[in-house]
Structures are given as structure tokens and as C-alpha cells.
Amino acid sequence: MARSWCGFCGLRAAILLALATAIPLALIASLERAATAAGGTIGFRSGSWLRECAKWDPPRRRFLISTFFEGQIAEIRLPGIADGSELEARTVIADDDVAGNASLGIAIDAARGRFLVVYTDVRQFRSAAVASYCLDSGERFFLTRLSYPVNPLFAAPDPTALDQKIVI
């Protein structure tokens, strides 16, 4: 008799668990649909397939987007009036000095009129750099190499560089 009662409790717990997980998932799905239906998303066309980071530049009404494998910075300018035209990513920074590296992060420094980009070699983790560019013209202010292939660093997720000698 006790065995059937435990089996009943196990079935009851499984049903309760299924309902407890189904309700939040249904709520999330309905919220996503509502945001999409209300125009809460921005679609754009791009020649690249993987974007790592996007930052909003309010005065210029654009997103700055870093590419993962191309090592470039693209922009998506938003029109002043929603006319239904398709948005397109356009490359604004393609720096030859960091060619072959991935651009892993962007930080906008509006007070100084610049944005900072973190570059690293994601294939072999042999080089890393930080560069600064003008928000208006895209002119490079500086490029600081954090490592060279001779003295490599290990790259950790979310543009952080760790020296080989550091013990975590």
C-alpha cells in the first residue's frame, strides 16, 4: 500500500513541477510576442553573421556594433521618422593594425567624444589591444597593445586579459 502512495506522490510532484515551469515560460513567451508586436525590436541587414556587442550613441542616433571575427566596428543609423525602410549595418572602423583580431567590446566615452574598443586574437589568444576612436570622424586616437605574439596573454570572456602568472 505504501508503494502506491509514494508512486502517487511522485506523479503529483511531477505534475506540479511541469505546471510550475510551464506558467513562467508561457508568461515570457507572451511578453516577447507583445514586445515584437508593439515594435519593440529593431531588425537590420548585415554582411556578417556574428555581432558581439552593441552600444547606443544617442546624439548621433546610431548603434555601434562590434564584429566578432572581422575585428571591425559597424554602425546602424536610425532614421528620424519610422518610414518602414530596412536598416543596414555599415562598417565605420576597419583598422589595419588590429586586422585578424576580434573586436570584443565597445565603451562610449561621450564626455571625451570617443569610443573605446577591445581587440583580441580569439583563435590562439596571442594578442590583445585597446583602441580609442573619435565618435564623429572615426579617427583613431590611440592603440595600446596589451600583448604581442612573443609575450601572449590568456584572454578571458568579456574582454578581460589575464597574465599567465596570475593564479585565480
N, C-alpha and C positions, 0 to 999 in steps of 0.2 A: 504494500500500500504506500509506503514512504517513497518508493522509487517512482511511482506515477505522480505523486505530489511534486517531487523535485523536477521531474520532466515538465510538468505543467508550469512550474516557476521559471524554468529555463526558457520555455516558449513565451511566457508572459514577458520576461525580461528582453528577449529578442524583439518582440513586437514593440515594446516600449522604446527600445533603443532605435529601431527603424523609424518610429514616429518622431522621436526627439531629434533625429538628424534630418528627416525629410522636411520638417517645418522651417528650420533656418535656411536650408538650401532653396526651398520654394520662395521664401522671402527675398533672398539675394537675387534669384533669377528674375523675380518681378520688378525689383528695384533697378536692375540692369536694363531690362526692357523699357521701363519708364524713362530712364535717362536717355536711352538711344532714341526713343520716340519723340522726346521733347527737344532734341537737338543738342544733347549733352556730349556728343562725341565729334571729333574732327577727323575726317578722312583725307588722306593725301596720297599722291603717287610719287614713287621714288624708284631710282635705279638700283638701290641697294636693298639687301634683304634683312639686315640686322642693324638696328639702332640701339645704342647703349644708354644714352642719357639725353634728356630734353629739358631746356630751361626757357622760361618766358622772359622776353625782353620788352617790357611794357611801352617805353617811349617809341620804339620802332615797330611795334605791333607784329612781332615775329617770334617764332620758336627757334632757338639754336639747338641743333641736334648733332651729337657725336656719332660717328660710324664706328662699328667695332673692328672690322677687318680692313677697311680702306684707310683709316687714320685721317679722315677728313672731318670738317665741320660743315654742316649744311644748314640752311635756313628755310623756314616755311613762313612766308609773309601772309598775314590775314588781310583780306580786303576790308575797306571801311564799311561797306554795306553788304549784307549777305545776298549775293546775286546768284547763288547756286553754282558758281564756277568751280571747277576741280582745282584743288590746291596741289602744288608741286614742290618737292624739296629741291633746292638749288644749292650746289656746292659754293661756299664762300671762302673756305680756307683749305688749301691743299699744299701743305708745307713740305718742300723737298728735303729739308734737313731731318725730318722725322718720318720719311717715307718708309713703308714696311712695318711701321708700328701701329698699334690700335689707339684710338682716342677713347679713353675710358671715362672721362668725367669732365664736366664744364661747371665753372662757377662764375657768375656775373658779378662784377665789381662796378656798379653803376656810378659810385662816387668818384672813381678814377677814370671812368669812361673806357673800361677794358673788360675782357673776359679771360679767364684762365682755363687752360686745357691740360689734362694729364695724359701723357703718352706712355705706352709700354709695349714691349715685344711679347705678345700673348702666346706665341708659338714656342719660344725657347727661354723666355724670361731672362734675356741677356741685357736689355737696356731699358731705361726709363727716363722720362724728362717731363718738365713743366714748362709751358709756354704761355705768354700773355699777348693778346691781340687787341687792337683798337676796335671798339664797338661800331664805330661809324665806317671806317675805311677797311678794316681787316688787316691793317699793317701790324707786323709783329714788333712788339716792344722788347721782349727778351725770350731767350730759350735757355733754360738751365738743365743741363744733363745731370741726372742723379746717378747714373752708372753707364759704363761702357761695356762692350763685349769682353774686354780684358778683365774687368772687375764687376762681375754680374751681381745683381740683387735678385732675391726671390720676390715675386710680385704676389701680393695677397689680394683677395677680392675687394672690390670697391676702392679704387685707386690708392692703396696703401703699399708702400715699399718697406720691406723688412731686410735688414742686413743679415748675412749668413751667420754672423757671430752672436746674434741676439737669441736668447733662449726664452721661449714662451711657456 
